[in-house]
Amino acid sequence: MAGFSSSSCSVAVLLFFFLFISFTEARDHLVGGKPDAWKIPSSPSDSLNNWAQKTRFLPGDSLVWKYDGKADAVLEVSKRDYVTCNISLPIGAMVDGTRSIVLERSGPYYFISGAEGHCQKGQKVIVVVLSEKHTRKFLTAAAPSPADEVEAPAVAPTSGAVGLKGSLGVGFGLVVGLLFLM
C-alpha cells in the first residue's frame, strides 16, 4: 500500500477542519423540542426546565418558540421576576406566536408566560448558556442546572455527547474512506 501523499494529507486536514467548524456553528433550539411545548406543564416532569437542563446552549445559538400568539406570550424577565412570576416589567416580550431570540451572552436567561396565571402553574423556563471558555468542555460536561439559579428540585442531566461522538466517528470514517480512494 502506498504512503500518504501531501495532497492526501491536505485533504484530510481540510475535512477535519470543516468537520470541527460544523460542531461550532450556532444552532436553533425549538423550545421544549416540539412545537406545542410552550404551555402549562401537565406535571412537574413535563417542565421545560427538564428539557433545558439536557440541552447545551452556546453563545450565538437561538431559541425558537411556536405557540398561539393570540392566547399567550413569551416574556424575558429578570431572575427576581422569574421567581415571583411578575409579568409587569419584562426585559423583552414576544407576542406573535413564532419567534426566535439569539442567545448573545453566556449565563442564565429567564422566560415566563405572559398569560395571566400561567407562570404560577409552571409555564416558564431558565436557559443557561455556556461561557466561551467552556464551549470546548461541553462535549463531556453536564449542562449547568437551572436549579442552581432558583431553588427547585434538580433533575439529573444527561449528556448529549453520544450523538456527537457518533458524528465524529462517521466523519473520521469518511476521511479514512476518502484517503483510501486517492
C-alpha positions as CSV (number, residue, x, y, z in Angstrom):
1,M,0.0,0.0,0.0
2,A,1.4,3.4,-0.9
3,G,2.1,6.1,1.7
4,F,0.1,9.2,2.1
5,S,0.8,11.9,-0.4
6,S,1.0,15.5,0.6
7,S,-2.3,16.1,-1.3
8,S,-4.0,13.3,0.7
9,C,-2.8,14.9,4.0
10,S,-4.1,18.3,2.8
11,V,-7.5,16.8,2.0
12,A,-7.6,15.1,5.4
13,V,-6.7,18.3,7.2
14,L,-9.3,20.2,5.3
15,L,-12.0,17.6,6.1
16,F,-11.2,17.6,9.8
17,F,-11.3,21.5,9.8
18,F,-14.7,21.6,8.2
19,L,-15.9,18.8,10.5
20,F,-14.8,20.9,13.5
21,I,-16.4,24.1,12.2
22,S,-19.7,22.3,11.8
23,F,-19.7,21.5,15.5
24,T,-19.1,25.1,16.5
25,E,-21.8,26.7,14.4
26,A,-24.8,28.3,16.1
27,R,-27.9,26.2,16.3
28,D,-31.6,26.8,16.5
29,H,-33.3,25.2,19.5
30,L,-37.1,24.6,19.4
31,V,-38.1,25.4,22.9
32,G,-39.1,22.1,24.6
33,G,-38.1,20.2,21.5
34,K,-41.6,20.3,19.9
35,P,-43.9,23.0,18.5
36,D,-46.5,22.7,21.3
37,A,-44.2,22.8,24.3
38,W,-44.9,26.4,25.4
39,K,-47.8,25.6,27.6
40,I,-48.7,24.9,31.2
41,P,-47.0,21.6,32.1
42,S,-49.3,18.7,32.9
43,S,-46.8,17.5,35.6
44,P,-43.5,18.6,37.1
45,S,-41.7,16.1,34.9
46,D,-43.1,18.0,31.8
47,S,-41.4,21.2,32.9
48,L,-39.4,23.0,30.2
49,N,-36.6,23.2,32.7
50,N,-36.1,19.5,32.4
51,W,-35.6,20.0,28.6
52,A,-33.3,23.0,29.2
53,Q,-31.1,21.0,31.6
54,K,-30.5,18.4,29.0
55,T,-29.6,20.8,26.2
56,R,-26.3,22.6,25.7
57,F,-26.7,26.2,24.7
58,L,-23.8,28.2,23.3
59,P,-23.4,31.9,22.6
60,G,-24.9,32.6,19.2
61,D,-27.5,29.8,19.4
62,S,-31.1,30.8,19.0
63,L,-34.3,29.8,20.9
64,V,-37.3,29.3,18.7
65,W,-40.9,29.4,20.2
66,K,-44.0,28.2,18.4
67,Y,-47.3,28.9,20.3
68,D,-50.7,30.6,19.9
69,G,-49.8,34.3,19.8
70,K,-53.5,35.2,20.5
71,A,-53.6,33.3,23.7
72,D,-50.1,33.7,25.1
73,A,-46.8,35.5,25.0
74,V,-43.2,34.8,26.0
75,L,-41.6,37.3,28.3
76,E,-37.9,37.5,29.0
77,V,-37.6,38.7,32.7
78,S,-35.1,39.1,35.5
79,K,-34.3,36.3,37.9
80,R,-36.5,38.0,40.6
81,D,-39.4,38.4,38.2
82,Y,-39.0,34.7,37.2
83,V,-39.2,33.6,40.8
84,T,-42.2,35.8,41.6
85,C,-43.9,35.4,38.1
86,N,-44.0,39.2,37.7
87,I,-45.2,39.9,34.2
88,S,-45.3,43.7,34.6
89,L,-41.6,44.5,33.9
90,P,-40.3,42.3,31.1
91,I,-36.9,42.8,29.6
92,G,-38.5,41.7,26.3
93,A,-41.8,40.4,25.0
94,M,-42.6,38.1,22.1
95,V,-46.3,38.1,21.2
96,D,-46.7,36.9,17.7
97,G,-46.7,33.1,18.1
98,T,-43.5,32.2,16.3
99,R,-40.4,34.0,17.5
100,S,-36.6,33.4,17.7
101,I,-34.2,35.0,20.1
102,V,-30.4,34.9,19.8
103,L,-28.6,33.9,23.0
104,E,-25.8,36.6,22.7
105,R,-24.1,36.1,26.1
106,S,-23.2,33.4,28.5
107,G,-25.2,32.9,31.7
108,P,-28.9,32.4,32.5
109,Y,-31.9,33.7,30.6
110,Y,-35.3,33.7,32.3
111,F,-38.5,33.3,30.3
112,I,-42.1,33.2,31.6
113,S,-45.6,33.1,30.1
114,G,-47.3,36.4,29.6
115,A,-50.7,34.9,30.1
116,E,-52.2,35.7,33.5
117,G,-51.6,32.9,35.9
118,H,-49.7,30.6,33.6
119,C,-46.2,31.2,35.1
120,Q,-47.6,30.3,38.6
121,K,-48.7,27.0,37.1
122,G,-45.2,26.3,35.8
123,Q,-45.1,27.8,32.3
124,K,-41.6,29.1,32.5
125,V,-38.0,28.1,31.7
126,I,-34.4,29.0,32.6
127,V,-31.9,28.6,29.7
128,V,-28.2,28.6,30.8
129,V,-25.7,29.5,28.0
130,L,-22.2,28.1,28.5
131,S,-19.4,30.6,28.6
132,E,-16.9,31.0,25.7
133,K,-14.2,29.3,27.9
134,H,-16.5,26.3,28.4
135,T,-17.5,25.7,24.8
136,R,-14.9,23.1,24.3
137,K,-15.8,21.3,27.5
138,F,-19.5,21.0,26.6
139,L,-18.8,17.6,24.9
140,T,-18.2,15.9,28.3
141,A,-19.6,18.2,31.0
142,A,-23.1,18.1,32.4
143,A,-25.2,21.1,31.5
144,P,-25.4,23.8,34.1
145,S,-28.5,23.3,36.0
146,P,-31.2,26.0,36.2
147,A,-31.8,24.6,39.7
148,D,-28.6,26.2,40.7
149,E,-30.1,29.6,39.9
150,V,-33.5,29.1,41.5
151,E,-34.4,26.7,44.3
152,A,-36.2,23.8,42.6
153,P,-35.8,20.0,42.6
154,A,-32.8,19.1,40.4
155,V,-33.1,16.6,37.6
156,A,-30.1,14.6,36.7
157,P,-28.7,15.9,33.4
158,T,-27.9,13.6,30.6
159,S,-25.1,14.1,28.2
160,G,-25.7,14.9,24.5
161,A,-22.1,13.7,23.8
162,V,-23.2,10.3,22.5
163,G,-24.7,11.7,19.3
164,L,-21.6,14.0,18.8
165,K,-19.2,11.0,19.3
166,G,-21.2,9.1,16.7
167,S,-20.9,12.1,14.3
168,L,-17.2,12.3,14.9
169,G,-16.9,8.6,14.1
170,V,-18.8,9.0,10.9
171,G,-16.6,12.0,10.0
172,F,-13.4,10.0,10.7
173,G,-14.7,7.1,8.7
174,L,-15.5,9.4,5.8
175,V,-11.9,10.9,5.9
176,V,-10.3,7.4,6.0
177,G,-12.5,6.2,3.2
178,L,-11.6,9.2,1.0
179,L,-7.9,8.6,1.7
180,F,-8.1,5.1,0.5
181,L,-9.8,6.2,-2.7
182,M,-6.9,8.5,-3.5
